[in-house]
Amino acid sequence: MPPRGYHFGQFVLDPDDRRLLRDGVPVELNARYLDALGLLVRNAGSLISKDRFLSEVWKDVPVTDEALTQCIRLLRQRLVDDASRPRFIETVPKHGYRFIAEVRWCEGSAPVDNAAPHTLPPSAAPSALRRMAMMAGAGTLGAD
């Protein structure tokens, strides 16, 4: 039975237990770097800007650009990734970073079967559906 979490390559990121596993073995990451990886993985395929990293990971604590650079460098090291030929984290010069590996969400018994490579956990689906329903409803108000 695969462990619960985001699966990519030989890794599993479990947001509830706040740990990263490689082939079932825990990978050491401090809390902030784990948050940065979580942000990337949850938004796989999307560009994450420096400002978004600083806002969501560093919570607007003043840090230099080097803090983010060091974070990405260490994440790549832990993921055995290479900036010049990335498998996981792509640099978008002057804009930010993008998680480029296929990510699957697994509930702990079997992976969620979804053809989309950027499957979100089921807990994220209701809020997205609710937003879409609200937007669709807003377009029909006053249509009579």
N, CA, C and O of each residue as an XYZ file, in Angstrom:
576
protein
N       0.850     -1.170      0.000
C       0.000      0.000      0.000
C       0.898      1.236      0.000
O       1.686      1.419      0.928
N       0.792      2.099     -1.037
C       1.630      3.298     -1.096
C       1.254      4.273      0.016
O       0.086      4.357      0.396
N       2.230      5.007      0.540
C       1.936      5.973      1.601
C       1.105      7.146      1.083
O       1.123      7.457     -0.108
N       0.386      7.782      1.986
C      -0.440      8.935      1.663
C       0.465     10.121      1.329
O       1.479     10.336      1.993
N       0.106     10.873      0.322
C       0.829     12.096      0.008
C       0.987     12.321     -1.475
O       0.376     11.637     -2.297
N       1.822     13.295     -1.806
C       2.140     13.631     -3.184
C       3.286     12.733     -3.638
O       4.339     12.708     -3.002
N       3.094     12.002     -4.720
C       4.103     11.090     -5.251
C       4.714     11.700     -6.507
O       3.998     12.134     -7.409
N       6.042     11.728     -6.557
C       6.767     12.184     -7.747
C       8.116     11.486     -7.744
O       8.829     11.479     -6.741
N       8.453     10.897     -8.892
C       9.689     10.118     -8.964
C       9.693      9.071     -7.867
O       8.694      8.382     -7.663
N      10.809      8.944     -7.157
C      10.889      7.989     -6.058
C      10.547      8.641     -4.715
O      10.842      8.080     -3.660
N       9.924      9.827     -4.755
C       9.636     10.599     -3.554
C       8.157     10.623     -3.218
O       7.296     10.489     -4.087
N       7.884     10.800     -1.920
C       6.534     11.044     -1.421
C       6.634     12.202     -0.440
O       7.427     12.168      0.501
N       5.825     13.224     -0.669
C       5.733     14.355      0.245
C       4.411     14.224      0.980
O       3.343     14.328      0.376
N       4.485     13.996      2.285
C       3.286     13.855      3.113
C       3.073     15.157      3.872
O       3.787     15.433      4.835
N       2.089     15.969      3.445
C       1.908     17.272      4.086
C       1.388     17.167      5.513
O       1.702     18.026      6.336
N       0.604     16.140      5.832
C       0.064     16.009      7.185
C       1.139     15.608      8.189
O       1.189     16.154      9.291
N       1.994     14.668      7.824
C       3.094     14.253      8.702
C       4.315     15.144      8.549
O       5.298     14.992      9.274
N       4.248     16.085      7.591
C       5.341     17.036      7.332
C       6.667     16.314      7.169
O       7.624     16.526      7.912
N       6.678     15.441      6.148
C       7.922     14.732      5.857
C       8.007     14.398      4.379
O       7.007     14.280      3.672
N       9.258     14.252      3.949
C       9.572     13.837      2.593
C      10.249     12.484      2.688
O      11.169     12.300      3.484
N       9.794     11.533      1.875
C      10.386     10.201      1.833
C      10.991      9.965      0.461
O      10.435     10.377     -0.557
N      12.129      9.302      0.445
C      12.744      8.849     -0.804
C      12.870      7.348     -0.696
O      13.611      6.837      0.143
N      12.142      6.635     -1.550
C      12.106      5.173     -1.489
C      11.775      4.696     -0.081
O      12.327      3.703      0.392
N      10.868      5.411      0.588
C      10.418      5.032      1.921
C      11.296      5.503      3.065
O      10.948      5.300      4.228
N      12.425      6.127      2.763
C      13.362      6.588      3.792
C      13.195      8.101      3.970
O      13.198      8.835      2.983
N      13.049      8.581      5.219
C      12.899     10.025      5.438
C      14.104     10.819      4.920
O      15.256     10.417      5.078
N      13.792     11.960      4.296
C      14.804     12.892      3.798
C      14.769     14.106      4.723
O      13.706     14.676      4.966
N      15.922     14.493      5.231
C      15.982     15.606      6.170
C      15.784     16.940      5.456
O      16.504     17.284      4.519
N      14.775     17.682      5.937
C      14.501     19.041      5.453
C      14.000     19.862      6.620
O      13.188     19.385      7.413
N      14.474     21.095      6.735
C      13.918     21.933      7.805
C      12.504     22.371      7.412
O      12.087     22.206      6.266
N      11.784     22.926      8.372
C      10.370     23.259      8.175
C      10.142     24.230      7.024
O       9.212     24.045      6.239
N      10.967     25.251      6.911
C      10.775     26.250      5.863
C      11.013     25.645      4.479
O      10.268     25.935      3.543
N      12.033     24.816      4.342
C      12.325     24.196      3.055
C      11.249     23.180      2.690
O      10.925     23.010      1.514
N      10.698     22.510      3.688
C       9.582     21.595      3.451
C       8.363     22.377      2.954
O       7.644     21.917      2.067
N       8.136     23.556      3.529
C       7.038     24.416      3.067
C       7.257     24.870      1.627
O       6.314     24.919      0.838
N       8.502     25.201      1.286
C       8.813     25.620     -0.079
C       8.568     24.475     -1.061
O       7.997     24.681     -2.132
N       9.000     23.272     -0.694
C       8.761     22.118     -1.560
C       7.267     21.856     -1.690
O       6.779     21.549     -2.778
N       6.547     21.974     -0.591
C       5.089     21.791     -0.635
C       4.425     22.783     -1.568
O       3.532     22.415     -2.330
N       4.845     24.032     -1.519
C       4.295     25.053     -2.411
C       4.540     24.684     -3.867
O       3.638     24.782     -4.699
N       5.758     24.262     -4.170
C       6.087     23.861     -5.543
C       5.268     22.654     -5.985
O       4.689     22.656     -7.072
N       5.220     21.637     -5.155
C       4.552     20.383     -5.524
C       3.048     20.586     -5.665
O       2.442     20.081     -6.610
N       2.437     21.323     -4.732
C       0.986     21.576     -4.811
C       0.611     22.349     -6.068
O      -0.520     22.260     -6.547
N       1.560     23.103     -6.597
C       1.310     23.936     -7.779
C       2.131     23.462     -8.973
O       2.554     24.262     -9.808
N       2.349     22.152     -9.041
C       3.177     21.572    -10.110
C       2.722     22.086    -11.470
O       1.531     22.129    -11.776
N       3.709     22.475    -12.275
C       3.434     22.990    -13.614
C       3.233     24.493    -13.666
O       3.254     25.083    -14.746
N       3.038     25.119    -12.513
C       2.810     26.564    -12.457
C       4.060     27.286    -11.983
O       4.822     26.772    -11.164
N       4.254     28.466    -12.505
C       5.366     29.307    -12.089
C       5.088     29.858    -10.697
O       4.019     30.413    -10.442
N       6.061     29.702     -9.793
C       5.953     30.281     -8.455
C       6.981     31.418     -8.391
O       8.187     31.194     -8.489
N       6.478     32.620     -8.225
C       7.352     33.793     -8.223
C       8.092     33.923     -6.899
O       7.696     33.344     -5.888
N       9.160     34.686     -6.928
C       9.925     34.980     -5.711
C       9.007     35.614     -4.670
O       9.056     35.252     -3.494
N       8.180     36.548     -5.093
C       7.275     37.215     -4.157
C       6.320     36.225     -3.489
O       6.028     36.340     -2.298
N       5.843     35.262     -4.255
C       4.933     34.262     -3.671
C       5.678     33.390     -2.668
O       5.144     33.088     -1.601
N       6.907     32.979     -2.995
C       7.712     32.217     -2.036
C       7.860     33.009     -0.741
O       7.627     32.484      0.348
N       8.249     34.270     -0.868
C       8.486     35.084      0.315
C       7.211     35.265      1.126
O       7.251     35.242      2.356
N       6.091     35.441      0.456
C       4.816     35.637      1.134
C       4.324     34.367      1.819
O       3.887     34.419      2.968
N       4.389     33.227      1.132
C       3.798     31.999      1.657
C       4.754     31.141      2.474
O       4.321     30.437      3.387
N       6.047     31.188      2.162
C       7.005     30.340      2.873
C       7.687     31.121      3.989
O       7.788     30.633      5.115
N       8.152     32.320      3.687
C       8.830     33.127      4.699
C       7.851     34.032      5.435
O       8.245     34.751      6.354
N       6.606     34.006      5.050
C       5.535     34.779      5.711
C       5.914     36.256      5.871
O       5.706     36.866      6.920
N       6.478     36.803      4.790
C       6.863     38.217      4.745
C       7.957     38.600      5.741
O       8.146     39.781      6.032
N       8.678     37.601      6.266
C       9.866     37.891      7.081
C      10.929     38.396      6.117
O      11.189     37.744      5.107
N      11.547     39.531      6.395
C      12.544     40.056      5.457
C      13.742     39.108      5.322
O      14.429     38.805      6.297
N      13.969     38.656      4.106
C      15.129     37.815      3.801
C      15.715     38.282      2.475
O      15.045     38.956      1.693
N      16.941     37.928      2.236
C      17.586     38.297      0.976
C      17.218     37.284     -0.102
O      16.688     36.212      0.188
N      17.506     37.639     -1.343
C      17.287     36.711     -2.457
C      18.098     35.436     -2.261
O      17.704     34.366     -2.725
N      19.219     35.552     -1.578
C      20.083     34.398     -1.348
C      19.381     33.318     -0.520
O      19.680     32.135     -0.679
N      18.453     33.704      0.360
C      17.725     32.721      1.166
C      16.911     31.791      0.270
O      16.906     30.577      0.473
N      16.229     32.354     -0.711
C      15.455     31.540     -1.642
C      16.384     30.714     -2.526
O      16.121     29.536     -2.771
N      17.458     31.318     -3.003
C      18.424     30.595     -3.831
C      18.994     29.397     -3.073
O      19.101     28.304     -3.628
N      19.358     29.602     -1.814
C      19.897     28.522     -0.989
C      18.843     27.444     -0.761
O      19.160     26.254     -0.782
N      17.604     27.844     -0.544
C      16.508     26.886     -0.356
C      16.363     25.994     -1.581
O      16.306     24.771     -1.451
N      16.302     26.584     -2.752
C      16.147     25.817     -3.992
C      17.367     24.929     -4.213
O      17.230     23.782     -4.640
N      18.551     25.448     -3.927
C      19.784     24.660     -4.075
C      19.727     23.408     -3.197
O      20.054     22.313     -3.654
N      19.311     23.568     -1.937
C      19.236     22.424     -1.032
C      18.129     21.459     -1.452
O      18.312     20.244     -1.379
N      16.984     21.984     -1.890
C      15.908     21.100     -2.362
C      16.394     20.266     -3.544
O      16.139     19.063     -3.607
N      17.085     20.898     -4.467
C      17.622     20.148     -5.609
C      18.596     19.076     -5.138
O      18.589     17.956     -5.648
N      19.416     19.417     -4.181
C      20.374     18.444     -3.654
C      19.632     17.250     -3.040
O      19.984     16.101     -3.307
N      18.617     17.513     -2.229
C      17.861     16.433     -1.579
C      17.073     15.599     -2.590
O      16.863     14.402     -2.389
N      16.640     16.240     -3.677
C      15.877     15.535     -4.716
C      16.781     14.913     -5.779
O      16.295     14.292     -6.724
N      18.087     15.078     -5.624
C      19.084     14.608     -6.599
C      18.703     15.167     -7.979
O      18.583     14.439     -8.964
N      18.522     16.473     -8.001
C      18.128     17.193     -9.211
C      19.303     18.059     -9.665
O      20.198     18.365     -8.877
N      19.294     18.442    -10.914
C      20.381     19.218    -11.495
C      19.784     20.451    -12.176
O      18.940     20.324    -13.063
N      20.216     21.629    -11.767
C      19.673     22.870    -12.326
C      19.853     22.959    -13.835
O      19.010     23.535    -14.522
N      20.941     22.396    -14.364
C      21.179     22.496    -15.802
C      20.341     21.484    -16.599
O      20.081     21.696    -17.784
N      19.926     20.402    -15.964
C      19.049     19.398    -16.598
C      18.010     18.944    -15.573
O      18.055     17.809    -15.099
N      17.072     19.837    -15.233
C      16.152     19.545    -14.133
C      15.149     18.434    -14.443
O      14.642     18.313    -15.558
N      14.886     17.635    -13.417
C      13.818     16.631    -13.469
C      12.651     17.070    -12.595
O      11.515     16.645    -12.803
N      12.941     17.932    -11.606
C      11.920     18.335    -10.643
C      11.700     19.851    -10.606
O      10.575     20.315    -10.793
N      12.760     20.623    -10.368
C      12.611     22.069    -10.190
C      13.296     22.807    -11.334
O      14.509     22.719    -11.522
N      12.488     23.531    -12.085
C      12.990     24.321    -13.208
C      13.108     25.784    -12.777
O      12.209     26.328    -12.137
N      14.214     26.401    -13.132
C      14.385     27.835    -12.896
C      13.841     28.592    -14.097
O      14.157     28.272    -15.243
N      13.028     29.588    -13.826
C      12.558     30.504    -14.867
C      13.276     31.820    -14.567
O      12.831     32.595    -13.721
N      14.394     32.071    -15.267
C      15.244     33.213    -14.924
C      14.473     34.518    -14.759
O      13.642     34.889    -15.587
N      14.781     35.193    -13.664
C      14.214     36.489    -13.304
C      12.730     36.436    -12.946
O      12.115     37.476    -12.714
N      12.145     35.227    -12.898
C      10.713     35.123    -12.597
C      10.398     34.191    -11.434
O       9.508     34.490    -10.638
N      11.102     33.076    -11.318
C      10.795     32.161    -10.224
C      11.158     30.728    -10.566
O      12.127     30.463    -11.277
N      10.358     29.812    -10.041
C      10.630     28.384    -10.199
C       9.338     27.639    -10.511
O       8.241     28.095    -10.189
N       9.497     26.487    -11.142
C       8.352     25.654    -11.517
C       8.703     24.201    -11.218
O       9.802     23.744    -11.534
N       7.757     23.471    -10.603
C       7.936     22.040    -10.379
C       7.457     21.338    -11.641
O       6.290     21.461    -12.014
N       8.355     20.596    -12.308
C       8.051     20.069    -13.637
C       7.792     18.567    -13.668
O       7.422     18.033    -14.713
N       7.975     17.881    -12.560
C       7.728     16.435    -12.550
C       6.227     16.158    -12.439
O       5.467     16.979    -11.924
N       5.822     15.002    -12.925
C       4.437     14.573    -12.750
C       4.207     14.291    -11.277
O       5.023     13.645    -10.620
N       3.081     14.784    -10.763
C       2.730     14.606     -9.357
C       1.392     13.890     -9.278
O       0.427     14.265     -9.942
N       1.354     12.842     -8.444
C       0.106     12.121     -8.187
C      -0.197     12.198     -6.698
O       0.714     12.167     -5.870
N      -1.470     12.297     -6.362
C      -1.903     12.265     -4.968
C      -2.361     10.850     -4.645
O      -3.088     10.234     -5.425
N      -1.946     10.347     -3.520
C      -2.339      9.010     -3.085
C      -2.948      9.120     -1.691
O      -2.410      9.802     -0.819
N      -4.066      8.447     -1.495
C      -4.755      8.469     -0.200
C      -4.174      7.482      0.791
O      -4.545      7.508      1.964
N      -3.282      6.618      0.362
C      -2.696      5.661      1.289
C      -3.041      4.233      0.945
O      -2.391      3.311      1.437
N      -4.057      4.022      0.106
C      -4.383      2.657     -0.292
C      -4.097      2.448     -1.768
O      -3.596      1.397     -2.167
N      -4.417      3.454     -2.582
C      -4.141      3.374     -4.019
C      -4.083      4.784     -4.564
O      -4.794      5.663     -4.078
N      -3.254      5.014     -5.559
C      -3.186      6.362     -6.132
C      -4.526      6.758     -6.735
O      -5.259      5.921     -7.261
N      -4.832      8.039     -6.650
C      -6.009      8.557     -7.326
C      -5.726      8.463     -8.814
O      -4.743      9.026     -9.296
N      -6.582      7.756     -9.547
C      -6.350      7.561    -10.970
C      -6.876      8.776    -11.718
O      -8.086      8.986    -11.814
N      -5.975      9.554    -12.236
C      -6.343     10.768    -12.948
C      -5.299     10.986    -14.029
O      -4.099     10.954    -13.756
N      -5.744     11.203    -15.232
C      -4.812     11.369    -16.348
C      -4.023     12.670    -16.241
O      -2.930     12.780    -16.796
N      -4.574     13.661    -15.526
C      -3.872     14.930    -15.383
C      -2.643     14.738    -14.509
O      -2.745     14.156    -13.430
N      -1.478     15.217    -14.951
C      -0.268     15.008    -14.167
C      -0.215     15.811    -12.876
O       0.614     15.518    -12.015
N      -1.053     16.792    -12.719
C      -0.977     17.651    -11.543
C      -2.206     17.466    -10.675
O      -2.911     18.432    -10.384
N      -2.468     16.253    -10.265
C      -3.621     15.907     -9.471
C      -3.495     16.501     -8.079
O      -2.466     16.342     -7.421
N      -4.530     17.178     -7.635
C      -4.544     17.738     -6.291
C      -5.235     16.770     -5.348
O      -6.011     15.920     -5.787
N      -4.958     16.891     -4.048
C      -5.648     16.019     -3.114
C      -7.134     16.328     -3.123
O      -7.531     17.453     -3.427
N      -7.966     15.339     -2.792
C      -9.408     15.558     -2.805
C      -9.849     16.740     -1.964
O     -10.841     17.384     -2.302
N      -9.152     17.048     -0.884
C      -9.542     18.171     -0.039
C      -9.480     19.497     -0.779
O     -10.167     20.441     -0.392
N      -8.676     19.595     -1.831
C      -8.572     20.839     -2.592
C      -9.705     20.976     -3.601
O     -10.026     22.089     -4.018
N     -10.313     19.870     -3.998
C     -11.326     19.901     -5.044
C     -12.577     20.680     -4.658
O     -13.047     21.469     -5.477
N     -13.156     20.511     -3.449
C     -14.392     21.231     -3.154
C     -14.256     22.738     -3.261
O     -15.160     23.388     -3.785
N     -13.161     23.321     -2.786
C     -13.036     24.766     -2.857
C     -12.928     25.230     -4.314
O     -13.479     26.271     -4.675
N     -12.228     24.469     -5.144
C     -12.126     24.827     -6.558
C     -13.499     24.711     -7.225
O     -13.884     25.575     -8.013
N     -14.228     23.653     -6.910
C     -15.568     23.485     -7.477
C     -16.499     24.587     -6.987
O     -17.302     25.115     -7.756
N     -16.392     24.927     -5.720
C     -17.231     25.977     -5.161
C     -16.958     27.301     -5.873
O     -17.893     28.029     -6.205
N     -15.672     27.619     -6.111
C     -15.334     28.865     -6.815
C     -15.914     28.868     -8.220
O     -16.458     29.875     -8.675
N     -15.792     27.717     -8.916
C     -16.318     27.637    -10.284
C     -17.837     27.807    -10.275
O     -18.387     28.495    -11.135
N     -18.512     27.191     -9.319
C     -19.968     27.300     -9.245
C     -20.381     28.741     -8.955
O     -21.350     29.246     -9.524
N     -19.643     29.391     -8.071
C     -19.956     30.786     -7.750
C     -19.764     31.668     -8.974
O     -20.574     32.556     -9.238
N     -18.696     31.423     -9.718
C     -18.418     32.224    -10.910
C     -19.484     31.974    -11.971
O     -19.935     32.906    -12.638
N     -19.881     30.725    -12.124
C     -20.912     30.394    -13.113
C     -22.237     31.020    -12.709
O     -22.965     31.552    -13.547
N     -22.544     30.953    -11.415
C     -23.777     31.558    -10.922
C     -23.791     33.053    -11.073
O     -24.837     33.638    -11.355
N     -22.653     33.685    -10.891
C     -22.573     35.135    -10.998
C     -22.901     35.588    -12.411
O     -23.457     36.668    -12.606
N     -22.562     34.775    -13.389
C     -22.843     35.134    -14.769
C     -24.310     35.025    -15.126
O     -24.761     35.621    -16.105
N     -25.074     34.253    -14.324
C     -26.482     34.069    -14.642
C     -27.391     34.972    -13.819
O     -28.585     35.057    -14.106
N     -26.869     35.639    -12.819
C     -27.694     36.546    -12.021
C     -28.235     37.668    -12.905
O     -27.507     38.247    -13.712
N     -29.471     37.951    -12.746
C     -30.074     39.029    -13.505
C     -30.280     38.700    -14.982
O     -30.508     39.597    -15.792
N     -30.200     37.412    -15.334
C     -30.335     37.038    -16.729
C     -31.780     37.031    -17.180
O     -32.050     37.007    -18.381
N     -32.731     37.053    -16.227
C     -34.161     37.020    -16.602
C     -34.658     38.331    -17.108
O     -35.832     38.453    -17.458
